[in-house]
Amino acid sequence: MKHCFLSLILSILISLFANAQPYDLVIKNGRVVDGTGNPWIHADVAVQNGRIVRIGTIPSTDANRTIDASGLIVAPGFIDVHTHVEGSLEAQPGAPNFVYDGVTTMITGNCGGSSTNLRTYFDTLRMQGISVNVGSLIGHNTVRMKVMKMAFREPTAREQADMEVLVEQAMKDGAVGLSTGLIYTPGTYARTPEVVNLAKMASRYGGVYASHIRNEGQNVKQAVEEAIQISREAHIPVEISHFKVASKPLWGNSTETVAMVEAARREGLDVTVDQYPYTASSTSLESIIPSWALADGDSAVLARFRDSASRTKIRNEMLESLKKNLRKNYEYAVVANYKPDTTFNGLSINQINQKLGRKNSAETEADLVMDLMEKANLKRIQMVYHTMSETDVETILRYPNTMIASDAGVAKLGSGMPHPRAYGTNARVLGRYVRERHIIPLEEAIRRMTSLPAQRFRLTDRGLIRPGYAADIVLFDEKTVSDRATYDQPHAYTTGISWVLVNGTPVIENNKQTNQRPGQLLMGPGYVK
């Protein structure tokens, strides 16, 4: 109640101040979809000092600048709750693949991986300037690596305490919560109580728990239940990342995993999910290697690859996983970026195996995976995995508590063969699933991209077209907005999004990037200056 009263007072004060001088900008003649899920309305939107100050009928003479939005949708800027922009945003602070797709705010530090020192990270972004707003989680894998390196065991009491101190400091430095990547090393080595105790620390500072759950294939239901258990025991809101069913024998089971989330909500647990609207995932090549084989550092991993008995054990477990997932080989696994030999980019492991003239068998392909990793000195090899069904994608998209997220970094135009989600996630929802397939209505899709993620990550002044809110605004043509990026031709910007404003400043203007850097750093509720 207090927050609502203060927001009302702020809105009145802003309106009174704004009426005393011309608005910086007025968006006229558009159809406003405000982010709540309510139907669109015809209205003008006035912006002053980076804030929305008025919605209604506003004369052009009251503004220093006017944007004619005739025929366009005016919506809150899209909030991408699952990104990986550490490093890539510093290299490309304009984040073109995101802003062309309507993104004005992103949450990074997902899947257990974040910057180690968030205060330093934020300072770096602040000094160079960025085109989008950024918040970050603190990554469990990052914290565990700092304290335990790649140890395959439970933490000692001292190590657990040290990890909790690091999470606490990150929350004070501005983290919006804790993330895990329990499908990746060293997260795979952590048991649930370890994560619960770290999540309790994040909860103490008002944070969220975002999890790439422990398994998205054969044991996906157990993994979803673990995330729910962590919510229950740590008393923390939970965001299950890139919700999916990535096992062919279980295709169709999304109805059950969605039901599990809904049952948790009926219990009173604040559990939500996010999703990218594609049937392929993207992660590293090492994800198909048994996690035990990746323990204890690079020298230990290479020793296992070169030892006959260990290599045989690794190969056999890889083949058993193929069998469980009803796959004969690795044709579903496509290389996105292999630096030692870029001619492999865009080819599946099966195709590379044939290109090299090796025996055409799953056993040889499993060996090839290890060989590729060794030749790359165990550096990350980005892959695209075709493992999901369209039916499950649509089932999850229909669930009202599903947000839209790219799971991408800032893409370098023309480099490698990245997943097309890096360029077209939001446009794909608006074009394919709203306009063409009618899976969800336009207003509902926009709610999933705006107010729902703002609510989830406690961004109290974003995600809505409303007086007093930050002027993060996107203008697009609902009849033409389209993703152009494909698996074969992934480097293609979204079309149909003509204007993107971040804190009242255009970063996309008449379909062109402006290279302005008005982005802000969004600190979590535990932030201490």
C-alpha positions, -999 to 999 in steps of 0.1 A, spaced: 0 0 0 28 24 9 46 17 -24 14 24 -44 8 56 -25 44 68 -31 41 59 -68 9 79 -71 25 109 -55 55 106 -78 33 104 -108 14 135 -98 46 155 -91 61 144 -124 29 154 -143 28 188 -126 65 194 -134 61 182 -169 32 205 -176 54 235 -168 77 230 -198 76 212 -232 80 175 -231 112 161 -244 93 137 -266 58 127 -275 48 95 -292 16 101 -311 -11 82 -329 0 47 -318 -19 18 -303 -6 15 -267 -2 -20 -253 7 -11 -217 22 -44 -206 -5 -55 -181 -22 -78 -206 -51 -54 -211 -63 -46 -246 -45 -19 -266 -58 17 -265 -53 47 -288 -32 72 -269 -2 95 -270 28 90 -247 48 119 -233 84 115 -221 105 139 -200 139 134 -183 139 97 -192 104 90 -177 69 85 -190 50 115 -177 16 115 -194 -6 92 -214 -36 105 -233 -43 131 -261 -12 154 -262 -8 182 -287 24 181 -308 30 217 -298 37 205 -262 68 186 -273 103 194 -284 102 163 -306 73 141 -319 73 106 -331 44 96 -354 35 60 -344 6 57 -368 0 20 -376 24 9 -349 22 -8 -315 37 12 -286 48 -12 -259 71 -13 -229 107 -22 -239 113 -59 -237 130 -74 -207 153 -104 -214 156 -123 -181 181 -148 -193 213 -136 -211 250 -142 -210 266 -109 -218 297 -109 -197 326 -100 -220 305 -96 -251 287 -65 -238 320 -48 -230 332 -56 -265 299 -43 -281 282 -19 -256 256 -11 -282 243 -47 -280 229 -45 -316 213 -80 -318 193 -72 -286 182 -36 -294 171 -45 -329 149 -72 -313 133 -46 -289 153 -55 -258 158 -25 -234 167 -45 -203 186 -77 -197 195 -99 -168 228 -116 -170 249 -139 -148 226 -169 -156 232 -207 -155 256 -203 -126 281 -182 -144 287 -145 -136 314 -120 -131 333 -128 -99 333 -93 -86 300 -76 -95 309 -42 -82 339 -41 -105 318 -54 -134 292 -28 -129 318 0 -126 333 -11 -159 299 -10 -177 291 23 -161 324 40 -172 321 28 -208 284 33 -212 259 8 -225 228 10 -248 206 -13 -226 198 -16 -189 216 -44 -172 211 -64 -139 231 -94 -129 227 -125 -108 256 -140 -89 265 -174 -103 268 -205 -81 294 -221 -104 315 -189 -103 314 -189 -65 321 -226 -62 350 -224 -86 365 -196 -66 363 -215 -33 367 -252 -44 379 -250 -80 367 -282 -98 366 -304 -67 341 -333 -72 328 -335 -36 307 -317 -10 321 -285 6 335 -285 40 318 -263 66 344 -236 60 340 -238 22 303 -236 25 306 -205 48 331 -189 23 307 -194 -5 279 -179 15 301 -148 22 307 -144 -15 270 -146 -23 263 -121 5 289 -97 -8 275 -100 -44 240 -92 -31 254 -61 -14 272 -52 -47 239 -52 -65 231 -88 -76 194 -94 -82 197 -130 -70 215 -163 -72 218 -185 -104 227 -221 -108 238 -242 -137 233 -276 -121 237 -293 -155 273 -279 -158 305 -285 -139 311 -278 -111 274 -272 -104 268 -309 -111 289 -317 -81 268 -298 -57 240 -314 -37 207 -297 -30 215 -286 6 246 -266 -6 224 -247 -30 196 -242 -4 220 -225 20 233 -202 -7 198 -194 -18 189 -185 18 216 -159 17 202 -144 -15 167 -145 -1 179 -126 30 187 -97 6 155 -99 -14 170 -119 -42 156 -144 -67 168 -179 -74 172 -186 -112 182 -221 -122 193 -240 -152 180 -272 -136 200 -304 -131 185 -322 -160 163 -313 -189 160 -347 -205 154 -381 -189 152 -368 -153 136 -334 -160 107 -340 -136 131 -347 -107 151 -316 -117 120 -294 -117 110 -308 -83 145 -299 -69 140 -263 -80 107 -263 -62 122 -278 -31 149 -251 -31 121 -225 -32 103 -242 -4 133 -245 19 151 -213 12 119 -192 11 129 -176 -22 111 -169 -55 124 -193 -82 128 -188 -119 133 -220 -139 155 -211 -169 147 -220 -205 120 -244 -195 120 -274 -219 118 -312 -224 150 -321 -242 146 -359 -245 128 -375 -275 112 -403 -255 96 -377 -232 83 -353 -259 48 -342 -248 57 -343 -211 57 -305 -209 20 -308 -198 33 -326 -167 62 -303 -159 40 -272 -164 15 -288 -140 43 -293 -114 50 -256 -115 14 -247 -112 10 -271 -83 39 -254 -65 22 -220 -70 -10 -234 -55 11 -244 -25 21 -208 -22 56 -211 -37 66 -182 -61 78 -203 -91 79 -191 -127 97 -201 -159 112 -186 -190 116 -200 -225 132 -193 -259 108 -201 -287 129 -227 -306 132 -265 -308 170 -263 -305 192 -254 -275 227 -240 -275 255 -247 -250 290 -261 -249 303 -293 -264 314 -305 -230 278 -308 -219 276 -342 -235 306 -355 -217 299 -372 -183 305 -346 -156 328 -368 -135 352 -368 -164 355 -330 -162 365 -328 -126 397 -316 -110 410 -293 -137 422 -294 -173 452 -317 -168 430 -343 -151 405 -341 -179 431 -345 -206 446 -374 -187 412 -392 -187 408 -386 -224 443 -401 -231 439 -431 -207 424 -461 -225 403 -474 -197 389 -439 -187 383 -430 -224 363 -463 -229 342 -455 -198 335 -420 -211 326 -433 -245 303 -460 -231 284 -435 -210 280 -412 -240 266 -440 -261 243 -451 -233 229 -415 -232 223 -416 -269 204 -448 -266 182 -435 -238 173 -405 -259 165 -427 -289 194 -413 -310 217 -433 -332 245 -407 -335 254 -371 -330 237 -356 -360 216 -335 -337 247 -317 -323 258 -289 -346 290 -268 -341 283 -231 -337 319 -219 -332 351 -240 -334 381 -217 -334 408 -243 -343 390 -250 -376 362 -227 -386 352 -249 -416 335 -271 -390 311 -243 -381 275 -252 -391 283 -289 -394 270 -316 -371 294 -340 -353 282 -367 -376 290 -345 -407 325 -336 -393 332 -372 -387 324 -380 -423 343 -350 -436 374 -363 -418 370 -397 -434 365 -415 -401 344 -446 -396 307 -438 -397 296 -450 -362 284 -435 -330 315 -448 -312 338 -429 -335 317 -398 -331 320 -400 -293 358 -402 -297 356 -372 -321 339 -351 -294 369 -358 -271 394 -351 -299 377 -318 -307 378 -307 -271 415 -317 -268 425 -298 -299 407 -267 -286 427 -270 -253 394 -276 -235 383 -241 -243 345 -236 -248 331 -250 -280 297 -235 -287 271 -259 -300 235 -260 -312 215 -291 -301 183 -301 -319 165 -319 -291 130 -305 -286 96 -308 -301 74 -280 -314 44 -293 -294 63 -288 -261 75 -253 -272 39 -243 -277 26 -260 -246 51 -241 -225 44 -208 -243 7 -211 -235 14 -212 -198 7 -177 -184 37 -177 -161 62 -182 -189 85 -153 -198 104 -149 -230 142 -150 -229 170 -154 -255 197 -173 -235 221 -153 -257 251 -130 -255 259 -100 -277 265 -115 -311 293 -104 -334 278 -100 -368 291 -127 -392 312 -146 -366 305 -183 -363 271 -200 -365 253 -190 -334 218 -200 -324 193 -177 -341 177 -168 -308 206 -143 -304 190 -122 -330 152 -129 -332 137 -143 -300 111 -116 -294 102 -110 -330 98 -148 -334 72 -148 -307 54 -118 -321 56 -130 -357 53 -167 -356 34 -175 -324 12 -144 -322 5 -134 -357 8 -167 -377 0 -195 -352 -23 -176 -328 -8 -194 -298 -12 -164 -275 -27 -129 -281 -5 -99 -287 -13 -82 -254 -4 -114 -235 28 -119 -254 39 -84 -245 30 -90 -208 54 -120 -209 82 -98 -222 76 -68 -200 56 -65 -167 60 -102 -158 98 -102 -160 99 -68 -143 78 -82 -114 99 -114 -112 132 -94 -109 117 -66 -88 123 -39 -114 97 -16 -98 97 12 -124 99 -8 -156 78 -31 -177 47 -9 -181 36 22 -201 26 42 -171 34 77 -157 64 77 -134 79 46 -151 112 47 -170 107 55 -207 118 21 -220 96 19 -251 94 -1 -283 75 7 -314 67 -20 -339 44 -31 -367 25 -61 -356 18 -70 -393 54 -72 -403 76 -78 -373 97 -109 -380 128 -128 -370 150 -133 -400 177 -154 -383 177 -191 -391 199 -220 -381 216 -219 -416 218 -181 -418 218 -169 -382 233 -134 -386 202 -114 -395 186 -86 -374 149 -85 -367 127 -64 -389 95 -45 -381 108 -29 -349 113 7 -359 120 26 -327 135 15 -293 139 40 -265 160 33 -234 154 57 -206 138 81 -231 167 81 -256 163 64 -290 188 35 -295 169 24 -326 155 53 -347 136 47 -379 150 12 -381 186 22 -375 208 20 -345 219 53 -331 248 42 -310 235 62 -280 244 46 -246 216 56 -222 215 22 -204 215 20 -166 227 -6 -141 198 -21 -122 207 -30 -87 190 -57 -66 172 -48 -34 202 -57 -12 225 -31 -29 247 -11 -6 265 19 -20 
